[in-house]
């Protein structure tokens, strides 16, 4: 295993957001930069059609043929020996995924580069447009790049990634796109300092009134497309008046959940929102006075998997994507803050609530200027 660290700054002219711009629905947090962790990864899948031989020997069963196809892809992946993975998931989730894979596929080295979604999109886009080598697999919360540039990704189906077949039929249309599949769901939370906020809120509308109004910090929608999309969903739920009152509540605005969490833990404000719960998970596990509260309506983001159509390691890429959707892969990355879509028997891993609404990045992009204005941000 190699551990390396690097920094990446999007080249001039790349599709990167600024605080006054919500380009392509990507996250724009400029306070975070890239960290890379090199690790080991997984093995994939392929189904072949069984056919009877001319000698009269019975045809192989479909399961036996699929097993043969799987073994072939794994063998090719082992020959490739590595796979490059760009992920916007938190480092602990990426590390847990790799550890689980190491037990099963020790011969495939994975180069994991962790970037926030905006930087990931900017980097991958720049590399694709320049014709440079890039990630074999991307895992990104913002699906705008995946839908805007289908030519950059391989068509997603059960032949390419067999574990897609394990997605419940009721969820398929929500989480399986033409060229991506959603791996997990992460509900947005209101994360409170339990020393300062004695009673947890139960709805997003609670933030407009005492004891919450003016006592917390709100995500600046200009800093991340996930924030903008969340405000768009709240606007649809509660109307323009909600955003206007929220913007004048006296709460401060922050640009990065990862840097805001320690400030709220230290007592700078009583809460911060909206934010995925895993942004404060490490601090909570260390005993910080924080609690991530899921409120109604339940709004969430997904981590979306796409395979580069010109992957340098195509077999290993398929294996990695398939493993992420496997029971062992989901068990590794799942937690009380990250919900599985596919399995109900993983300890400490709730299945995503059927009432969960996935935030719409395209809606956030379309309404960005109005949302910023309604919140009183200029």
TIVEXVEX-529673 format. One line per 3 residues: their letters; for each residue y, x, z of N, C-alpha, C. Coordinates in steps of 0.001 Angstrom, whole numbers, plus 500000, padded with zeros to 6 digits. Last residue first. Example, Ala and Ser with C-alpha at 12.3 -4.5 7.8 and 13.67 -1.06 7.14 Angstrom:
// residues 2
SA	497750 512850 507080 498940 513670 507140 500030 512900 507870 ~ 494310 513190 507800 495500 512300 507800 496700 513200 507800 .
***
This chain:
// residues 378
XXX	538529 474267 498303 539197 474546 497023 539259 476046 496787 ~ 537128 471565 500029 537043 472998 499745 537659 473274 498374 ~ 536764 468936 500758 538051 469575 501036 538045 471057 500835 .
XXX	534578 467548 500023 534472 468289 501273 535771 469003 501655 ~ 535450 466633 497556 535244 465675 498623 535148 466361 499994 ~ 535446 469063 496070 536702 468354 496349 536545 467395 497524 .
XXX	532723 469623 495962 533644 470584 496558 534956 469919 496951 ~ 531857 467340 494563 531388 467617 495918 532322 468580 496638 ~ 533127 467673 492086 533439 466504 492912 533022 466741 494360 .
XXX	531938 469991 491136 533388 469962 491356 533787 468791 492241 ~ 529120 469212 491024 529633 470302 491860 531121 470178 492153 ~ 527558 467470 489645 528554 466891 490547 529295 467945 491365 .
XXX	525804 469038 488177 526646 468071 487468 527788 467555 488344 ~ 524471 470456 490208 525295 471161 489226 526279 470214 488552 ~ 523098 468368 491503 524078 469175 492218 525013 469902 491280 .
XXX	521431 467567 489437 522430 466626 489967 523514 467385 490714 ~ 519830 469809 489206 520650 469401 488066 521748 468444 488511 ~ 518507 469810 491647 519464 470873 491344 520373 470496 490181 .
XXX	517711 467546 493917 517843 467623 492471 518929 468644 492120 ~ 515309 467844 496539 516695 467850 496066 516737 468143 494574 ~ 512753 465591 497136 513059 466937 496667 514475 466929 496095 .
XXX	512220 463665 499919 512914 463691 498633 513237 465131 498284 ~ 509462 462337 501704 510315 463484 501405 510923 463355 500021 ~ 507626 460470 502325 509006 460003 502182 509979 461132 501860 .
XXX	505276 461775 502777 505389 461036 501523 506805 460529 501267 ~ 505555 465066 504053 505721 463634 504267 505937 462925 502941 ~ 503210 467595 503439 504545 467068 503172 504569 465550 503325 .
XXX	501117 468383 506163 501217 467968 504769 502598 467351 504572 ~ 501663 471101 508424 501715 469683 508085 501711 469464 506569 ~ 499975 473392 509888 500562 473274 508544 500577 471813 508137 .
XXX	498339 474027 511992 499782 474261 512116 500497 474199 510776 ~ 495473 474461 509899 496064 474402 511243 497545 474755 511204 ~ 494663 472440 507237 495162 473763 507602 495889 473654 508941 .
XXX	493799 470116 506024 492978 470676 507095 493404 472083 507502 ~ 494955 469088 503788 495269 468415 505049 494547 469032 506239 ~ 496573 470397 500904 495457 470435 501847 495864 469833 503187 .
XXX	498877 470189 499197 497532 469994 498678 496418 469839 499708 ~ 501307 470917 499997 501267 469727 499157 499825 469276 498965 ~ 502478 472130 503148 501579 472178 502015 501636 470860 501252 .
XXX	505688 473156 504313 504646 472150 504205 503763 472393 502974 ~ 507148 475136 506637 506789 475108 505219 505572 474220 505061 ~ 507400 475016 509343 508631 474909 508553 508359 474783 507063 .
XXX	504846 475390 510346 505513 474122 510637 506800 473922 509836 ~ 503444 476953 507375 503868 476998 508775 504474 475639 509101 ~ 501816 478830 504736 502247 477597 505377 502611 477831 506839 .
XXX	500734 481083 503698 502182 480920 503587 502709 479701 504321 ~ 497970 480901 504287 498728 482114 504596 500218 481857 504636 ~ 497145 478462 503336 497040 478714 504773 497877 479918 505175 .
XXX	497487 478895 500597 498347 477935 501281 498320 478149 502794 ~ 495423 480781 500197 496812 481108 499897 497778 480189 500612 ~ 493133 479353 500902 493492 480560 501655 494945 480946 501421 .
XXX	493233 477301 498961 493263 476961 500383 493690 478166 501205 ~ 495494 478189 496248 494188 478060 496876 494339 477696 498348 ~ 497908 478740 495129 497547 477324 495240 496181 477117 495879 .
XXX	497858 481478 495106 498910 480823 495884 498584 479349 496104 ~ 495829 481930 493255 495579 482180 494670 496616 481486 495542 ~ 497116 481372 490841 496005 480536 491274 495721 480700 492760 .
XXX	498992 483437 490720 499446 482046 490755 498352 481128 491279 ~ 497202 485644 490631 498171 485481 491716 498621 484029 491838 ~ 495858 485174 488219 495109 485255 489467 496037 485025 490664 .
XXX	497897 485367 486382 497186 484101 486536 496433 484049 487857 ~ 498579 488056 486739 499577 487012 486980 498902 485663 487194 ~ 496293 489365 485914 496653 489432 487326 497693 488376 487676 .
XXX	496534 488756 483173 495391 488274 483946 495704 488273 485437 ~ 499032 489993 482405 498814 488541 482283 497635 488011 483090 ~ 501118 492104 482977 499781 492005 483575 499374 490528 483564 .
XXX	503472 491697 481738 502843 492995 481527 501397 492981 482035 ~ 504191 488584 480201 503805 489332 481389 503142 490651 481003 ~ 505640 486817 478647 505384 488168 478160 505044 489087 479334 .
XXX	505964 484562 480122 505244 484426 478850 504942 485769 478210 ~ 505442 484637 483572 506187 485217 482450 505364 485117 481170 ~ 504874 481751 485345 504250 482971 484820 504999 483417 483574 .
XXX	506229 480316 488336 506204 480421 486879 505600 481750 486465 ~ 506454 478161 491060 505755 479300 490485 505790 479229 488965 ~ 508827 477252 493507 508223 476970 492207 507682 478237 491561 .
XXX	509201 475730 496501 509061 477056 495920 508233 476891 494645 ~ 511551 473052 497052 510214 473554 496766 510298 475012 496339 ~ 513425 471409 499634 513334 472216 498425 511883 472637 498242 .
XXX	514331 468132 500895 513571 469378 500895 513728 470123 499582 ~ 515115 465609 503251 515454 466293 502007 514792 467667 502027 ~ 514589 462660 504767 514014 464004 504672 514302 464571 503282 .
XXX	517529 460953 505971 516381 461036 505077 515892 462482 504957 ~ 516298 462317 509085 516174 461407 507948 517534 461192 507294 ~ 515561 465760 510010 516191 464454 510204 515973 463597 508962 .
XXX	514149 468309 511779 514048 467570 510522 514556 466165 510773 ~ 515564 471004 513411 515281 469574 513509 515249 468960 512113 ~ 514869 473897 515003 515092 473369 513653 514627 471920 513628 .
XXX	516458 475372 517682 515453 474377 517309 515815 473826 515937 ~ 517068 478227 519721 517261 477491 518477 516126 476497 518275 ~ 517474 480504 521563 517651 479090 521912 517980 478240 520684 .
XXX	514810 482850 520876 516214 482444 520730 516343 480946 520997 ~ 512201 483794 520976 512746 483150 522151 514202 482760 522065 ~ 511055 484684 518712 511468 485715 519670 512141 485124 520907 .
XXX	510773 482455 517202 509541 483054 517727 509838 484133 518763 ~ 513445 482102 516474 512818 481148 517385 511557 481726 518011 ~ 513747 484225 514687 514527 484197 515926 513907 483240 516941 .
XXX	511979 483409 512664 511767 484676 513362 512509 484696 514690 ~ 513097 480919 511797 511761 480995 512397 511551 482268 513195 ~ 515372 480405 510447 515526 480711 511870 514184 480934 512562 .
XXX	514496 479939 507906 515602 480880 508078 515828 481247 509545 ~ 512661 477916 507920 512138 479279 508026 513248 480315 508153 ~ 514055 475511 507548 513694 475935 508894 513239 477373 508996 .
XXX	516859 475525 505401 515408 475484 505545 515033 476086 506889 ~ 519807 473710 506235 519124 474989 506077 517621 474765 506170 ~ 523101 472268 506059 521647 472176 505970 521029 473548 505748 .
XXX	523819 473632 509342 523073 472735 508459 523801 472620 507116 ~ 523837 474668 512754 524184 474912 511350 523259 474091 510469 ~ 525410 474251 516006 524342 474035 515031 524790 474551 513670 .
XXX	527437 475131 517706 526306 474398 518257 525153 474201 517305 ~ 528490 478573 517321 528650 477125 517149 527380 476454 517646 ~ 527898 480932 518677 529157 480821 517934 529500 479367 517645 .
XXX	525555 481553 520091 526473 480562 520633 527792 480431 519911 ~ 523559 483075 519082 524448 483731 520044 525498 482791 520615 ~ 522507 481336 517244 521674 481710 518397 522514 482348 519491 .
XXX	524568 481423 515401 524382 480193 516172 523504 480469 517391 ~ 524110 484025 514487 525405 483664 515059 525293 482402 515907 ~ 521534 483968 513414 521790 484752 514626 523130 484436 515280 .
XXX	522068 482079 511201 521122 481800 512284 521375 482651 513532 ~ 523717 483204 509289 524280 482233 510214 523366 481995 511410 ~ 522166 484796 507718 523142 485463 508574 523772 484506 509579 .
XXX	520576 482874 506482 519932 484014 507141 520883 484752 508071 ~ 522369 481112 505275 521598 480676 506443 521020 481855 507211 ~ 525568 481808 504187 524181 482269 504155 523452 481867 505422 .
XXX	528152 480770 504459 527646 481035 503117 526174 481428 503067 ~ 529759 478072 506304 529116 479381 506200 528486 479535 504817 ~ 532520 476413 507791 531590 476536 506666 531044 477954 506610 .
XXX	533039 474409 510788 533307 475556 509915 532281 475562 508781 ~ 534123 471065 511524 533075 472087 511433 533521 473212 510512 ~ 535955 469109 511308 536312 470268 512116 535253 471342 512138 .
XXX	535620 467023 509607 535076 466872 510961 535492 468001 511892 ~ 536218 466894 506961 537356 466894 507893 536903 466798 509360 ~ 533775 466775 505687 534658 467899 505400 535832 468007 506350 .
XXX	532817 464335 506584 532128 465561 506988 533044 466769 506810 ~ 534496 462599 505248 534572 462668 506703 533905 463932 507219 ~ 533679 463133 502602 535077 463281 503006 535186 463447 504520 .
XXX	530953 462488 502651 531356 463872 502412 532810 464105 502837 ~ 531190 459696 503170 530436 460576 504070 530884 462022 503902 ~ 532530 458652 501010 533200 458655 502316 532488 459570 503305 .
XXX	530756 458663 498881 531823 459674 498932 532449 459778 500313 ~ 527371 457915 500137 528623 457673 499438 529658 458778 499634 ~ 524800 458228 501153 525838 457692 502027 527176 457414 501351 .
XXX	523068 459071 499037 522571 458256 500145 523700 457527 500869 ~ 524616 460620 497358 523915 459464 496794 523449 458514 497895 ~ 525395 462555 499211 526417 461704 498581 525773 460445 498011 .
XXX	522955 463738 499687 523620 463031 500786 524716 462116 500261 ~ 522548 464886 497170 521616 463860 497642 522217 463068 498792 ~ 524649 466692 497126 524579 465655 496097 523645 464527 496531 .
XXX	523954 468378 499215 525141 467528 499363 525150 466413 498321 ~ 521736 469550 497933 521552 468761 499151 522741 467845 499394 ~ 522896 470941 495828 521970 469857 495528 521751 468961 496740 .
XXX	524369 472833 497263 525065 471875 496409 524171 470675 496112 ~ 522262 474261 498466 523239 473556 499290 523941 472474 498462 ~ 521019 475304 496210 520253 474410 497077 521186 473624 497994 .
XXX	522974 476974 495176 522678 475742 494449 521846 474783 495287 ~ 525404 478398 497277 523993 478282 496906 523732 476939 496238 ~ 528124 478418 497684 527403 479668 497890 525934 479594 497487 .
XXX	529318 476003 497549 529606 476945 496457 528774 478210 496552 ~ 528765 474635 499869 527968 474324 498679 528192 475295 497532 ~ 528378 476109 502907 529346 476013 501818 528577 475773 500522 .
XXX	526918 474411 505585 526712 475289 504436 527786 475044 503384 ~ 528696 474203 508668 528088 473577 507503 527955 474575 506367 ~ 528489 474329 512153 528853 475014 510915 528026 474428 509777 .
XXX	529831 472353 514901 528836 473145 514193 529391 473870 512993 ~ 531527 470574 516035 530875 471526 516944 529905 472464 516228 ~ 532518 468543 514486 533420 469615 514870 532808 470687 515733 .
XXX	530156 466255 515649 531302 466483 514772 532211 467573 515324 ~ 528367 465911 517845 528120 466910 516799 529361 467245 515972 ~ 528103 463932 519760 528682 465219 520170 528595 466310 519110 .
XXX	530488 462303 517631 530200 463077 518836 528724 462902 519209 ~ 529716 462155 514024 530158 461618 515308 529850 462574 516458 ~ 528603 463139 511756 529978 462637 511671 530555 462256 513026 .
XXX	525982 463743 512162 526931 464860 512157 528387 464404 512103 ~ 524490 461474 511755 524875 461805 513130 525937 462898 513178 ~ 523675 461465 509155 524926 460768 509461 525398 461043 510884 .
XXX	521209 462599 509169 522328 463407 508674 523658 462767 509049 ~ 519546 461764 512278 519887 461506 510874 521032 462426 510475 ~ 519180 462797 514787 518015 462183 514132 518271 461862 512667 .
XXX	520073 465666 516806 520387 464555 515906 519117 464010 515267 ~ 519152 466367 520213 519034 466670 518790 519407 465455 517941 ~ 521069 467059 522936 520341 465984 522271 520333 466245 520769 .
XXX	522406 469369 523613 521324 468912 524482 520472 467831 523834 ~ 523685 472141 522400 523427 470769 521925 522201 470254 522669 ~ 523676 474562 523751 524952 473903 523482 524788 472446 523046 .
XXX	521106 475375 523975 521960 475523 525158 523265 474753 525002 ~ 520039 475070 521470 519613 474127 522501 520389 474275 523812 ~ 521606 474988 518549 521512 475859 519711 521220 474947 520895 .
XXX	519823 473568 515737 520741 473473 516867 520526 474618 517854 ~ 519717 472949 512415 519226 473890 513422 520237 473984 514547 ~ 518603 470530 510472 519798 470815 511255 519308 471694 512400 .
XXX	516796 471308 507425 516925 470978 508838 518363 471085 509299 ~ 514768 470515 504613 516033 470995 505163 516171 470490 506601 ~ 511313 471331 504160 512358 470362 504505 513627 471060 504994 .
XXX	509688 472777 501614 510369 473176 502851 511477 472172 503157 ~ 506590 472900 500013 507794 472111 500252 508385 472536 501596 ~ 504967 475038 497571 505168 474495 498915 506449 473671 498945 .
XXX	504703 475320 494761 503671 475824 495664 503760 475203 497047 ~ 505023 473644 491736 505605 473854 493063 504500 474230 494042 ~ 504730 475206 488613 504119 474330 489605 504742 474660 490954 .
XXX	505845 475297 485163 505853 475747 486561 505079 474760 487417 ~ 506127 474207 482652 505934 475650 482753 506038 476161 484184 ~ 506216 471422 482944 505569 472004 481761 505270 473492 481914 .
XXX	505519 470976 486496 506341 470872 485297 505618 471486 484118 ~ 504488 469403 489277 503954 470172 488158 504816 469918 486933 ~ 505645 467729 491152 505626 469163 491425 505028 470017 490316 .
XXX	505632 465059 490368 506767 465568 491144 506811 467088 491166 ~ 503256 464508 489127 504473 464371 488326 505692 464952 489032 ~ 501447 464935 491332 501456 465773 490132 502763 465707 489365 .
XXX	501159 463294 493484 502195 464313 493561 502390 465071 492245 ~ 499022 461658 493008 500306 461021 493316 501455 462007 493321 ~ 496921 463476 492743 497438 462790 491553 498806 462173 491797 .
XXX	497223 466540 494503 496959 465100 494507 497629 464407 493333 ~ 496006 469510 493100 497217 468771 493459 496903 467280 493437 ~ 493801 470668 492055 493713 470240 493450 494973 469517 493924 .
XXX	494421 471607 489576 493591 470403 489639 493482 469854 491052 ~ 495564 473996 490029 496472 472858 489814 495702 471553 489908 ~ 493578 475846 490006 493839 475155 491273 494901 474074 491169 .
XXX	493580 477044 487418 492660 475951 487742 492978 475190 489016 ~ 495784 477922 485314 495742 477995 486785 494877 476834 487281 ~ 495027 477520 482624 495708 478741 483035 495561 478975 484530 .
XXX	493839 475022 482810 493108 476121 482181 493706 477457 482612 ~ 495724 473398 483943 494552 473726 484748 493668 474782 484094 ~ 499009 474767 483153 497961 473757 483081 496746 474238 483859 .
XXX	502086 475677 481892 501295 475574 483110 500284 474441 482974 ~ 502976 478003 479448 502733 476603 479770 501747 476499 480921 ~ 504896 480775 480516 503663 480263 479945 503470 478815 480360 .
XXX	508418 481269 479876 507268 481070 480762 506079 480479 480010 ~ 510547 481341 478215 510335 482526 479051 509042 482449 479848 ~ 510816 478896 477066 510250 479962 476240 509971 481231 477046 .
XXX	512187 477334 478859 510719 477218 478830 510057 478314 478007 ~ 514805 477447 480347 514264 478466 479435 512740 478398 479403 ~ 515334 475335 482023 516318 475643 480978 515768 476617 479944 .
XXX	513292 475272 483862 513410 474152 482927 514366 474451 481777 ~ 513643 477688 485178 512332 477354 484658 512409 476230 483626 ~ 516277 477545 486057 515903 478550 485063 514583 478191 484399 .
XXX	515996 475426 487942 516846 475271 486761 516487 476288 485682 ~ 514671 475444 490335 513861 475311 489128 514676 475230 487843 ~ 514939 477413 493123 515757 476742 492114 514959 476663 490814 .
XXX	513070 478935 494443 513376 477601 494941 514126 476771 493914 ~ 510462 480764 492851 511887 480545 493060 512139 479107 493492 ~ 508517 483230 491861 508466 482123 492802 509892 481880 493263 .
XXX	507134 484629 488917 508304 484349 489741 507989 483172 490652 ~ 505151 487231 487622 505186 485915 488255 506492 485785 489023 ~ 505919 489577 486454 504819 488831 485845 504817 487395 486343 .
XXX	509289 490615 486014 508227 490089 486863 507150 489413 486034 ~ 509752 492854 483192 510226 492041 484308 509039 491561 485117 ~ 511020 495100 480743 509914 494639 481591 510445 493885 482800 .
XXX	513619 493757 478551 513093 494774 479471 511899 494225 480240 ~ 515133 492212 476908 513816 492600 476443 513163 493654 477311 ~ 517452 491200 477828 517500 492582 477361 516157 493049 476791 .
XXX	516654 488721 478689 517603 488787 477578 517704 490189 476996 ~ 515012 489479 480845 514446 488791 479686 515361 488906 478477 ~ 516890 490658 482571 515771 491452 482047 515160 490794 480813 .
XXX	518558 488491 483128 519102 489692 482511 517999 490532 481878 ~ 516730 486753 484380 517403 486368 483139 517929 487588 482393 ~ 516055 488207 486673 515015 487883 485704 515641 487526 484350 .
XXX	518608 488314 487948 517873 489528 487568 516852 489239 486478 ~ 519273 485617 488292 520165 486515 487575 519419 487747 487085 ~ 517134 484672 489827 517403 484105 488511 518256 485042 487670 .
XXX	517517 486269 492122 516264 486321 491375 516472 485814 489951 ~ 520024 485490 492980 519838 486856 492524 518555 487000 491714 ~ 519416 482797 493640 520463 483122 492677 520298 484516 492110 .
XXX	517340 483015 495585 517104 482382 494292 518148 482746 493237 ~ 517031 486299 497010 517442 484910 497107 517444 484328 495694 ~ 514116 488291 496573 515520 488041 496301 515818 486583 496612 .
XXX	511666 490687 496930 512223 489476 497522 513713 489383 497207 ~ 509084 491801 495068 510518 491967 495242 511092 490651 495741 ~ 506021 493290 495226 506765 492101 495624 508230 492454 495807 .
XXX	503518 494343 493382 504880 494786 493671 505701 493531 493959 ~ 500183 494609 494212 501273 493692 493903 502590 494306 494315 ~ 497153 495824 492938 498374 496103 493692 499477 495159 493240 .
XXX	493928 495028 493233 495109 494667 492444 496353 494882 493298 ~ 491758 495373 494831 491927 496307 493714 493153 496024 492849 ~ 491239 493499 496789 491880 494758 497186 492189 495703 496032 .
XXX	491032 490481 497196 491232 491220 495949 491939 492549 496225 ~ 490621 489595 499841 489792 489092 498744 489873 489931 497482 ~ 492354 490713 501562 490984 490527 502022 490047 490168 500878 .
XXX	494753 490548 500202 494127 491860 500384 492664 491739 500789 ~ 495546 487914 500535 494988 488346 499256 494231 489657 499379 ~ 496566 487968 503114 495425 487105 502805 494758 487536 501507 .
XXX	498700 489727 502672 497643 490073 503615 496387 489253 503345 ~ 500282 488235 500917 499663 489470 500463 498510 489885 501370 ~ 501127 486136 502595 500397 485862 501358 499626 487089 500900 .
XXX	502551 487527 504516 501335 486808 504902 500477 486491 503680 ~ 504691 488469 502981 503776 489425 503608 502460 488754 503995 ~ 505960 486065 502271 505424 486953 501235 504390 487910 501811 .
XXX	506681 485148 504831 505800 484354 503986 505159 485207 502904 ~ 508433 487174 505710 507182 486910 506432 506182 486102 505611 ~ 510570 486980 503685 509671 488127 503770 508382 487841 504547 .
XXX	510867 483734 502120 511205 484697 503162 510148 485794 503241 ~ 510958 483372 498527 510478 483001 499860 510838 484096 500858 ~ 511556 484236 496069 512704 483876 496900 512273 483388 498277 .
XXX	509995 486908 494356 509869 485731 495208 511139 485488 496006 ~ 508330 488440 491756 509656 488183 492313 509561 486884 493105 ~ 505784 490652 491246 506049 489327 491791 507461 489276 492350 .
XXX	503538 492272 489148 504903 492275 489688 505306 490851 490028 ~ 500381 493720 489661 501145 492565 489199 502501 492611 489884 ~ 497570 495855 488807 498799 495525 489525 499431 494281 488924 .
XXX	495160 496215 487384 495403 496956 488615 496657 496624 489378 ~ 493792 495699 485047 495256 495842 485004 495758 496539 486273 ~ 491224 495480 486083 491522 496555 485143 493023 496782 485040 .
XXX	491524 493173 487609 491187 494434 488283 491468 495628 487386 ~ 491958 491369 485539 493023 491619 486511 492772 492926 487258 ~ 489456 491401 484325 490627 491860 483571 491773 492195 484510 .
XXX	487982 490284 486420 487666 491630 485943 488842 492214 485159 ~ 489152 487775 486571 489255 488681 487717 488983 490117 487280 ~ 488362 486759 484106 489784 486949 484380 489987 487910 485545 .
XXX	485576 486707 484513 486151 487490 483418 487623 487771 483664 ~ 485287 484928 486607 484879 486317 486794 485480 487210 485716 ~ 486136 482589 485319 486885 483123 486474 486579 484598 486652 .
XXX	484069 482234 483456 485433 482459 483003 486297 483062 484089 ~ 481948 481745 485198 481909 482909 484315 483301 483260 483828 ~ 482834 479369 486308 482646 480529 487169 482612 481806 486353 .
XXX	482770 477753 484078 484068 478027 484699 483983 479251 485596 ~ 480001 477702 483731 480845 478288 482695 482211 478641 483262 ~ 479219 476366 486017 478742 477726 485797 479601 478432 484770 .
XXX	480487 473935 485592 480859 474732 486757 480411 476176 486592 ~ 479230 472998 483306 480658 473300 483235 481085 474157 484405 ~ 476048 474618 482681 476867 473582 483298 478328 473992 483229 .
XXX	474832 475639 479468 475266 475972 480821 476110 474847 481377 ~ 472276 473845 477673 473655 474322 477789 473977 474629 479237 ~ 468889 474997 477376 469888 474006 477815 471260 474640 477963 .
XXX	467724 476494 474381 467998 476666 475802 469057 475673 476234 ~ 467444 476393 471704 467003 475232 472443 467170 475369 473927 ~ 468527 478376 470267 467134 478550 470636 466578 477365 471401 .
XXX	471199 477986 469969 470355 477528 468885 468887 477616 469221 ~ 472651 476841 473112 472236 477880 472173 471331 477297 471110 ~ 475442 474757 473883 474003 474995 473854 473668 476062 472833 .
XXX	478387 475663 475700 477758 475217 474467 476286 475582 474487 ~ 481303 475106 477657 479882 475427 477557 479327 474938 476242 ~ 484464 476515 477524 483650 475382 477139 482196 475801 476988 .
XXX	485940 477976 480424 485445 478098 479071 484537 476913 478768 ~ 488784 478425 482470 487612 477625 482181 487225 477772 480731 ~ 490014 480719 484834 489970 480328 483430 488724 479506 483231 .
XXX	491916 482528 487267 491027 481489 486853 491100 481182 485388 ~ 492370 485282 489602 492675 484034 488948 491588 483236 488328 ~ 493421 487022 492566 492592 486881 491389 492553 485476 490865 .
XXX	495846 489305 494262 494862 488305 494056 494068 488248 492770 ~ 497484 492109 495689 497341 490684 495368 495983 490315 494809 ~ 499445 494143 497912 498282 493909 497080 498074 492438 496822 .
XXX	502811 495469 497752 501604 495070 498426 500484 494793 497431 ~ 506105 496357 498464 504982 496506 497558 503699 496248 498325 ~ 509028 494678 498769 507874 495110 499527 506705 495191 498562 .
XXX	512498 494898 498569 511214 494851 497892 510118 495326 498818 ~ 515457 493083 498796 514502 493952 499453 513190 493808 498721 ~ 518801 492603 497711 517385 492648 497444 516621 493560 498385 .
XXX	521194 490945 499827 520783 491751 498684 519279 491892 498688 ~ 523603 488592 500912 522250 489130 500950 522007 489960 499713 ~ 526082 487730 500375 525930 488556 501568 524548 489173 501672 .
XXX	526320 486075 498281 526602 487481 498019 526436 488348 499251 ~ 524567 483449 497085 524876 484135 498333 525069 485612 498080 ~ 524035 481557 495221 525084 482532 494961 525439 483324 496189 .
XXX	521370 480018 493391 522013 480375 494653 522941 481543 494429 ~ 521948 477966 490475 521319 479078 491187 522054 479385 492459 ~ 522871 476038 488703 522232 475614 489921 521579 476725 490709 .
XXX	524325 477140 486628 522922 476823 486427 522204 476465 487713 ~ 526925 478101 488683 526242 478364 487429 524769 478010 487515 ~ 529143 477160 490197 527774 476782 490529 526877 476947 489321 .
XXX	531929 478792 491600 531153 478528 490400 529745 478162 490800 ~ 533277 480140 493499 533990 479067 492811 533221 478584 491604 ~ 531655 482141 494418 531998 481063 495356 532712 479920 494678 .
XXX	529507 482593 491542 530480 483056 492522 530806 481895 493438 ~ 526298 483204 490051 527333 482329 490588 528302 483081 491478 ~ 525338 484733 486980 525355 484742 488442 526521 483907 488953 .
XXX	524101 485623 484347 524412 484282 484824 524344 484172 486323 ~ 525945 488650 483539 524709 487938 483800 525042 486607 484434 ~ 528333 490011 483306 528029 489047 482268 526728 488301 482494 .
XXX	527174 492959 484708 528332 492184 484283 527923 491253 483163 ~ 524000 492655 486425 524912 493278 485479 526067 492359 485136 ~ 523535 492151 489913 523445 491605 488571 524437 492299 487654 .
XXX	522124 494659 491793 523359 493922 491530 523294 493442 490098 ~ 519735 495475 494126 520012 495035 492775 521331 494309 492739 ~ 517972 498030 495819 519075 497077 495767 519317 496711 494326 .
XXX	514839 498564 497455 515838 498831 496440 516944 497807 496562 ~ 512103 500082 499065 513277 499217 499155 514210 499576 498032 ~ 508592 499984 499533 509792 500553 498954 510932 499567 499107 .
XXX	505416 500838 500413 506584 500081 500843 507797 500751 500243 ~ 502188 500536 499149 503444 501246 499146 504534 500308 499641 ~ 498799 500846 500000 500000 500000 500000 501236 500871 500000 .
***
